[in-house]
Amino acid sequence: MSNKLLLTCLFLVLLSFQINRLTGQDRKTQHVVLITLDGLRWQDLFFGADDSLVHRSEFVKDIRSLDSIFGGTDFIEKRHKLMPFFWDTLATKGQLVGNRKLNSPANVTNIHWFSYPGYNEILTGYTDPMINTNNKIYNPNITVLEWLHQKQEFRGKIAAFGSWDVFPYIINDVRSGIPVNAGFEGAEDGTLSWKEKYLNELQRVTPSPWSSVRLDVFTHEYAKEYIQKYHPRVVFISYGETDDFAHDGRYDHYLHSARRTDGFIHDLWNFYQRDSLYAGKTTFLITTDHGRGDIVKKEWTSHGKIIKGSNEIWMAAIGPDVPPLGERKDTKVVFQRQVASTLAAILGYTYESKEDVGKAIEFFLK
């Protein structure tokens, strides 16, 4: 073997070792929380309450009160009022992408622009033309959650919680073996704590405005209690109120729900930072399943392929391996199908599938 060939081989070996070290051993993240806010518009996240909707009586019952809570002299003040955790913590210690006015777009890839296709894309890393309904059909596709769950180090250490009752089907809890608490299900696993018993009873007697979606406070509290009991490594939480209040045409309820959910995420982040097992080792990935209308203001209540803007989303990340670059501008477009690979990469894995999955978002990784 020539000296030149020997040096080339040595270089490749060292390069491979360095790549493996950087993508695996040097990563601080050992736990990931994937969070979605169903149908939350990027326009509201980045610019706060939309005055043209706040001041329309068909969407708001008490305009003066809502304006006093969410109004402001500029969009900086308004977005802080709406999503204080996002703008006080995520924007200083993590990253947000999706502000199209800063040339930082994020899009869905599927052609349907509604929930089941969106969640399938988020969780599997690719689009499936056969996923074209919100019906309760067990997902034939393997999600990144199930892919990780098949590994010994994650077996029994992944859980999912959702306000929408279709999530057991999206995640295919029967095949994957991943516990999914969603819809109006109560806590059932193991010996119930006093809080789980209380939540079960409270949920039973609390009416929901919708037949298939429970109030997000139950999703949040069930998830938090499970995390405290079992300390899973990967958790998926989907809050649903924003989408359903939007479909109801209640911009006031939609805004209040967005701020409550921001508070839930803040509460969860604080818990992870206080827990000795999780502190300094946990990354949050946060996104939405679809956008909704804006150009025609009355279309803010709707989404789908006939509503322009429904493919426009946003993403956020915060954790020890996420560069703290704040609100991004002038970035290349990122896609919903990249979330699954990003989740795996943050944990030090290369997500593999029989399908062509989206690549991890590079700028979310050190």
FIDRENPA-193623 format. One record per residue (C-alpha): x, y, z; residue in three letters. Coordinates in nm, 3 decimals. Example, Ala and Ser with C-alpha at 12.3 -4.5 7.8 and 13.67 -1.06 7.14 Angstrom:
BEGIN
(pt (1.230 -0.450 0.780) ALA);
(pt (1.367 -0.106 0.714) SER);
END
This chain:
BEGIN
(pt (0.000 0.000 0.000) MET);
(pt (0.139 0.342 -0.097) SER);
(pt (0.195 0.609 0.166) ASN);
(pt (-0.065 0.827 -0.005) LYS);
(pt (-0.329 0.553 0.008) LEU);
(pt (-0.237 0.472 0.369) LEU);
(pt (-0.279 0.836 0.470) LEU);
(pt (-0.613 0.855 0.289) THR);
(pt (-0.743 0.546 0.470) CYS);
(pt (-0.621 0.682 0.804) LEU);
(pt (-0.792 1.013 0.736) PHE);
(pt (-1.123 0.842 0.655) LEU);
(pt (-1.107 0.633 0.970) VAL);
(pt (-1.038 0.938 1.184) LEU);
(pt (-1.312 1.134 1.007) LEU);
(pt (-1.562 0.853 1.067) SER);
(pt (-1.462 0.838 1.432) PHE);
(pt (-1.502 1.214 1.466) GLN);
(pt (-1.847 1.213 1.303) ILE);
(pt (-1.965 0.930 1.528) ASN);
(pt (-1.826 1.108 1.831) ARG);
(pt (-1.991 1.438 1.747) LEU);
(pt (-2.328 1.283 1.662) THR);
(pt (-2.340 1.045 1.952) GLY);
(pt (-2.107 1.056 2.247) GLN);
(pt (-2.065 1.434 2.259) ASP);
(pt (-2.437 1.503 2.259) ARG);
(pt (-2.569 1.610 2.596) LYS);
(pt (-2.932 1.537 2.510) THR);
(pt (-3.060 1.210 2.649) GLN);
(pt (-3.430 1.301 2.657) HIS);
(pt (-3.660 1.470 2.405) VAL);
(pt (-4.005 1.621 2.440) VAL);
(pt (-4.187 1.670 2.109) LEU);
(pt (-4.476 1.915 2.144) ILE);
(pt (-4.739 2.028 1.894) THR);
(pt (-4.994 2.309 1.914) LEU);
(pt (-5.263 2.206 1.672) ASP);
(pt (-5.324 2.462 1.399) GLY);
(pt (-5.152 2.757 1.568) LEU);
(pt (-5.078 3.012 1.294) ARG);
(pt (-4.727 3.145 1.244) TRP);
(pt (-4.876 3.491 1.201) GLN);
(pt (-5.001 3.491 1.560) ASP);
(pt (-4.685 3.333 1.703) LEU);
(pt (-4.451 3.587 1.546) PHE);
(pt (-4.671 3.898 1.548) PHE);
(pt (-4.919 3.850 1.831) GLY);
(pt (-5.293 3.905 1.822) ALA);
(pt (-5.420 4.015 1.481) ASP);
(pt (-5.600 4.349 1.529) ASP);
(pt (-5.811 4.289 1.219) SER);
(pt (-5.956 3.980 1.392) LEU);
(pt (-5.961 4.113 1.749) VAL);
(pt (-6.188 4.397 1.641) HIS);
(pt (-6.443 4.181 1.457) ARG);
(pt (-6.749 4.103 1.666) SER);
(pt (-6.823 3.779 1.478) GLU);
(pt (-6.495 3.636 1.614) PHE);
(pt (-6.470 3.811 1.954) VAL);
(pt (-6.743 3.858 2.215) LYS);
(pt (-6.567 4.120 2.433) ASP);
(pt (-6.342 4.325 2.207) ILE);
(pt (-6.237 4.579 2.469) ARG);
(pt (-6.131 4.315 2.719) SER);
(pt (-5.940 4.111 2.462) LEU);
(pt (-5.764 4.419 2.329) ASP);
(pt (-5.654 4.516 2.680) SER);
(pt (-5.507 4.168 2.738) ILE);
(pt (-5.334 4.105 2.404) PHE);
(pt (-5.302 4.449 2.246) GLY);
(pt (-4.984 4.655 2.229) GLY);
(pt (-4.802 4.939 2.060) THR);
(pt (-4.614 4.703 1.826) ASP);
(pt (-4.582 4.336 1.736) PHE);
(pt (-4.293 4.284 1.980) ILE);
(pt (-4.514 4.374 2.274) GLU);
(pt (-4.812 4.181 2.139) LYS);
(pt (-4.627 3.857 2.077) ARG);
(pt (-4.473 3.870 2.425) HIS);
(pt (-4.820 3.906 2.571) LYS);
(pt (-4.951 3.612 2.372) LEU);
(pt (-4.659 3.367 2.411) MET);
(pt (-4.429 3.489 2.692) PRO);
(pt (-4.232 3.164 2.728) PHE);
(pt (-4.161 3.152 2.357) PHE);
(pt (-4.030 3.507 2.350) TRP);
(pt (-3.863 3.532 2.690) ASP);
(pt (-3.697 3.189 2.693) THR);
(pt (-3.710 3.012 2.356) LEU);
(pt (-3.608 3.325 2.168) ALA);
(pt (-3.305 3.377 2.391) THR);
(pt (-3.194 3.020 2.464) LYS);
(pt (-3.324 2.830 2.160) GLY);
(pt (-3.444 2.889 1.805) GLN);
(pt (-3.764 2.974 1.623) LEU);
(pt (-3.812 2.934 1.249) VAL);
(pt (-4.115 3.009 1.034) GLY);
(pt (-4.134 3.389 1.019) ASN);
(pt (-4.183 3.433 0.647) ARG);
(pt (-4.138 3.808 0.672) LYS);
(pt (-3.778 3.737 0.781) LEU);
(pt (-3.729 3.493 0.495) ASN);
(pt (-3.735 3.196 0.730) SER);
(pt (-4.010 2.973 0.591) PRO);
(pt (-4.133 2.637 0.718) ALA);
(pt (-4.377 2.427 0.518) ASN);
(pt (-4.566 2.100 0.524) VAL);
(pt (-4.489 1.858 0.242) THR);
(pt (-4.816 1.664 0.227) ASN);
(pt (-5.081 1.796 -0.011) ILE);
(pt (-5.376 1.782 0.228) HIS);
(pt (-5.290 2.045 0.489) TRP);
(pt (-5.492 1.903 0.777) PHE);
(pt (-5.424 1.706 1.091) SER);
(pt (-5.376 1.330 1.036) TYR);
(pt (-5.157 1.380 0.726) PRO);
(pt (-4.963 1.646 0.918) GLY);
(pt (-4.903 1.432 1.224) TYR);
(pt (-4.808 1.138 1.005) ASN);
(pt (-4.552 1.361 0.834) GLU);
(pt (-4.416 1.493 1.164) ILE);
(pt (-4.385 1.149 1.319) LEU);
(pt (-4.276 0.934 1.024) THR);
(pt (-4.061 1.182 0.833) GLY);
(pt (-4.244 1.138 0.503) TYR);
(pt (-4.582 1.184 0.338) THR);
(pt (-4.816 0.901 0.254) ASP);
(pt (-5.081 0.968 -0.015) PRO);
(pt (-5.302 0.705 0.150) MET);
(pt (-5.319 0.915 0.469) ILE);
(pt (-5.590 1.147 0.340) ASN);
(pt (-5.851 1.150 0.616) THR);
(pt (-5.887 1.228 0.987) ASN);
(pt (-6.074 0.903 1.046) ASN);
(pt (-5.968 0.658 1.316) LYS);
(pt (-5.758 0.429 1.101) ILE);
(pt (-5.451 0.260 1.243) TYR);
(pt (-5.145 0.410 1.082) ASN);
(pt (-4.968 0.149 0.866) PRO);
(pt (-4.649 0.358 0.884) ASN);
(pt (-4.385 0.326 1.155) ILE);
(pt (-4.324 0.653 1.339) THR);
(pt (-3.990 0.767 1.474) VAL);
(pt (-4.137 0.698 1.818) LEU);
(pt (-4.196 0.335 1.727) GLU);
(pt (-3.857 0.314 1.554) TRP);
(pt (-3.686 0.427 1.873) LEU);
(pt (-3.911 0.207 2.086) HIS);
(pt (-3.779 -0.097 1.902) GLN);
(pt (-3.433 -0.023 2.044) LYS);
(pt (-3.352 -0.180 2.379) GLN);
(pt (-3.243 0.149 2.534) GLU);
(pt (-3.582 0.307 2.462) PHE);
(pt (-3.809 0.009 2.522) ARG);
(pt (-4.077 0.111 2.771) GLY);
(pt (-3.936 0.465 2.786) LYS);
(pt (-4.156 0.642 2.530) ILE);
(pt (-4.506 0.778 2.586) ALA);
(pt (-4.756 1.001 2.408) ALA);
(pt (-5.037 1.231 2.521) PHE);
(pt (-5.289 1.415 2.306) GLY);
(pt (-5.611 1.607 2.338) SER);
(pt (-5.745 1.461 2.012) TRP);
(pt (-5.880 1.108 2.035) ASP);
(pt (-5.724 0.997 1.703) VAL);
(pt (-5.367 0.979 1.838) PHE);
(pt (-5.380 0.612 1.942) PRO);
(pt (-5.443 0.540 1.574) TYR);
(pt (-5.181 0.782 1.440) ILE);
(pt (-4.913 0.631 1.665) ILE);
(pt (-5.067 0.283 1.629) ASN);
(pt (-5.045 0.199 1.997) ASP);
(pt (-5.154 -0.161 1.931) VAL);
(pt (-4.859 -0.241 1.706) ARG);
(pt (-4.599 -0.007 1.854) SER);
(pt (-4.665 -0.089 2.218) GLY);
(pt (-4.627 0.280 2.306) ILE);
(pt (-4.872 0.400 2.572) PRO);
(pt (-5.094 0.675 2.431) VAL);
(pt (-5.328 0.872 2.655) ASN);
(pt (-5.557 1.078 2.433) ALA);
(pt (-5.908 1.206 2.391) GLY);
(pt (-6.110 1.137 2.704) PHE);
(pt (-5.902 0.844 2.826) GLU);
(pt (-5.804 0.846 3.189) GLY);
(pt (-5.487 0.723 3.354) ALA);
(pt (-5.484 0.343 3.364) GLU);
(pt (-5.120 0.238 3.386) ASP);
(pt (-4.997 0.072 3.706) GLY);
(pt (-5.091 0.194 4.052) THR);
(pt (-5.264 0.526 4.014) LEU);
(pt (-5.143 0.822 4.215) SER);
(pt (-5.390 1.037 4.404) TRP);
(pt (-5.352 1.301 4.133) LYS);
(pt (-5.430 1.055 3.854) GLU);
(pt (-5.740 0.937 4.039) LYS);
(pt (-5.844 1.299 4.085) TYR);
(pt (-5.782 1.380 3.717) LEU);
(pt (-5.983 1.075 3.611) ASN);
(pt (-6.282 1.187 3.816) GLU);
(pt (-6.246 1.554 3.721) LEU);
(pt (-6.226 1.470 3.351) GLN);
(pt (-6.532 1.248 3.381) ARG);
(pt (-6.748 1.531 3.515) VAL);
(pt (-6.601 1.818 3.311) THR);
(pt (-6.783 1.890 2.982) PRO);
(pt (-6.578 1.958 2.671) SER);
(pt (-6.698 2.184 2.388) PRO);
(pt (-6.612 1.903 2.145) TRP);
(pt (-6.690 1.535 2.112) SER);
(pt (-6.342 1.418 2.007) SER);
(pt (-6.108 1.665 2.179) VAL);
(pt (-6.067 1.714 2.553) ARG);
(pt (-5.951 2.034 2.719) LEU);
(pt (-5.572 2.071 2.708) ASP);
(pt (-5.531 2.105 3.082) VAL);
(pt (-5.607 1.732 3.116) PHE);
(pt (-5.357 1.638 2.847) THR);
(pt (-5.095 1.849 3.022) HIS);
(pt (-5.158 1.720 3.372) GLU);
(pt (-5.178 1.354 3.267) TYR);
(pt (-4.849 1.394 3.080) ALA);
(pt (-4.673 1.570 3.366) LYS);
(pt (-4.784 1.313 3.623) GLU);
(pt (-4.669 1.026 3.401) TYR);
(pt (-4.331 1.192 3.346) ILE);
(pt (-4.284 1.237 3.720) GLN);
(pt (-4.372 0.873 3.786) LYS);
(pt (-4.186 0.695 3.508) TYR);
(pt (-3.924 0.936 3.373) HIS);
(pt (-3.957 0.835 3.005) PRO);
(pt (-3.681 0.931 2.764) ARG);
(pt (-3.905 1.050 2.482) VAL);
(pt (-4.247 1.210 2.524) VAL);
(pt (-4.487 1.338 2.259) PHE);
(pt (-4.752 1.588 2.372) ILE);
(pt (-5.014 1.737 2.141) SER);
(pt (-5.231 2.023 2.262) TYR);
(pt (-5.548 2.065 2.057) GLY);
(pt (-5.761 2.357 2.173) GLU);
(pt (-5.617 2.618 1.939) THR);
(pt (-5.739 2.433 1.631) ASP);
(pt (-6.086 2.361 1.763) ASP);
(pt (-6.150 2.711 1.894) PHE);
(pt (-6.037 2.838 1.554) ALA);
(pt (-6.284 2.609 1.376) HIS);
(pt (-6.549 2.745 1.610) ASP);
(pt (-6.466 3.097 1.488) GLY);
(pt (-6.374 3.212 1.840) ARG);
(pt (-6.056 3.417 1.803) TYR);
(pt (-6.083 3.523 2.168) ASP);
(pt (-6.083 3.163 2.293) HIS);
(pt (-5.808 3.076 2.044) TYR);
(pt (-5.580 3.350 2.182) LEU);
(pt (-5.647 3.256 2.545) HIS);
(pt (-5.577 2.892 2.461) SER);
(pt (-5.249 2.980 2.289) ALA);
(pt (-5.133 3.167 2.599) ARG);
(pt (-5.241 2.887 2.830) ARG);
(pt (-5.050 2.636 2.619) THR);
(pt (-4.745 2.860 2.629) ASP);
(pt (-4.779 2.845 3.007) GLY);
(pt (-4.810 2.466 3.001) PHE);
(pt (-4.488 2.438 2.802) ILE);
(pt (-4.318 2.680 3.042) HIS);
(pt (-4.435 2.471 3.336) ASP);
(pt (-4.305 2.155 3.173) LEU);
(pt (-3.971 2.317 3.086) TRP);
(pt (-3.927 2.433 3.447) ASN);
(pt (-4.001 2.081 3.571) PHE);
(pt (-3.739 1.931 3.340) TYR);
(pt (-3.483 2.187 3.456) GLN);
(pt (-3.548 2.107 3.822) ARG);
(pt (-3.541 1.729 3.790) ASP);
(pt (-3.190 1.590 3.844) SER);
(pt (-3.238 1.316 3.583) LEU);
(pt (-3.350 1.559 3.313) TYR);
(pt (-3.174 1.888 3.388) ALA);
(pt (-2.925 1.987 3.121) GLY);
(pt (-3.002 1.669 2.924) LYS);
(pt (-3.340 1.746 2.766) THR);
(pt (-3.436 1.906 2.435) THR);
(pt (-3.781 2.036 2.345) PHE);
(pt (-3.895 2.031 1.980) LEU);
(pt (-4.215 2.230 1.921) ILE);
(pt (-4.421 2.271 1.605) THR);
(pt (-4.770 2.254 1.454) THR);
(pt (-4.946 2.015 1.217) ASP);
(pt (-5.072 2.275 0.967) HIS);
(pt (-5.130 2.643 0.910) GLY);
(pt (-5.458 2.818 0.834) ARG);
(pt (-5.601 3.105 0.633) GLY);
(pt (-5.489 3.467 0.661) ASP);
(pt (-5.494 3.646 0.324) ILE);
(pt (-5.874 3.636 0.331) VAL);
(pt (-5.922 3.717 0.697) LYS);
(pt (-6.242 3.520 0.743) LYS);
(pt (-6.050 3.207 0.635) GLU);
(pt (-5.842 3.208 0.956) TRP);
(pt (-6.095 2.959 1.094) THR);
(pt (-6.017 2.704 0.824) SER);
(pt (-5.739 2.505 0.665) HIS);
(pt (-5.695 2.245 0.396) GLY);
(pt (-5.564 2.246 0.042) LYS);
(pt (-5.820 2.499 -0.080) ILE);
(pt (-5.724 2.753 0.191) ILE);
(pt (-5.410 2.942 0.094) LYS);
(pt (-5.151 2.947 0.373) GLY);
(pt (-5.258 2.616 0.530) SER);
(pt (-4.921 2.468 0.434) ASN);
(pt (-4.729 2.737 0.625) GLU);
(pt (-4.606 2.629 0.967) ILE);
(pt (-4.336 2.709 1.223) TRP);
(pt (-4.089 2.519 1.441) MET);
(pt (-3.895 2.582 1.760) ALA);
(pt (-3.624 2.402 1.955) ALA);
(pt (-3.446 2.450 2.286) ILE);
(pt (-3.197 2.229 2.465) GLY);
(pt (-2.829 2.173 2.542) PRO);
(pt (-2.744 2.078 2.183) ASP);
(pt (-2.947 2.352 2.013) VAL);
(pt (-2.743 2.664 1.926) PRO);
(pt (-2.915 2.964 2.094) PRO);
(pt (-2.968 3.165 1.774) LEU);
(pt (-3.315 3.294 1.861) GLY);
(pt (-3.560 3.402 1.594) GLU);
(pt (-3.407 3.301 1.263) ARG);
(pt (-3.393 3.500 0.943) LYS);
(pt (-3.268 3.426 0.593) ASP);
(pt (-3.273 3.049 0.638) THR);
(pt (-3.340 2.790 0.374) LYS);
(pt (-3.691 2.647 0.387) VAL);
(pt (-3.743 2.367 0.635) VAL);
(pt (-4.013 2.105 0.607) PHE);
(pt (-4.241 1.919 0.843) GLN);
(pt (-4.094 1.591 0.722) ARG);
(pt (-3.760 1.686 0.881) GLN);
(pt (-3.890 1.675 1.240) VAL);
(pt (-3.858 1.296 1.285) ALA);
(pt (-3.494 1.285 1.173) SER);
(pt (-3.417 1.592 1.385) THR);
(pt (-3.560 1.422 1.692) LEU);
(pt (-3.347 1.113 1.630) ALA);
(pt (-3.034 1.315 1.551) ALA);
(pt (-3.059 1.514 1.873) ILE);
(pt (-3.046 1.181 2.055) LEU);
(pt (-2.745 1.077 1.847) GLY);
(pt (-2.922 0.848 1.598) TYR);
(pt (-2.970 0.849 1.223) THR);
(pt (-3.337 0.783 1.159) TYR);
(pt (-3.387 0.507 0.905) GLU);
(pt (-3.700 0.406 0.718) SER);
(pt (-3.799 0.215 0.407) LYS);
(pt (-3.926 0.551 0.279) GLU);
(pt (-3.729 0.862 0.183) ASP);
(pt (-3.739 1.059 0.507) VAL);
(pt (-3.652 1.424 0.548) GLY);
(pt (-3.304 1.506 0.673) LYS);
(pt (-3.242 1.649 1.018) ALA);
(pt (-3.255 2.028 1.041) ILE);
(pt (-2.888 2.116 1.055) GLU);
(pt (-2.913 2.452 1.227) PHE);
(pt (-3.105 2.297 1.519) PHE);
(pt (-2.793 2.088 1.591) LEU);
(pt (-2.449 2.191 1.713) LYS);
END
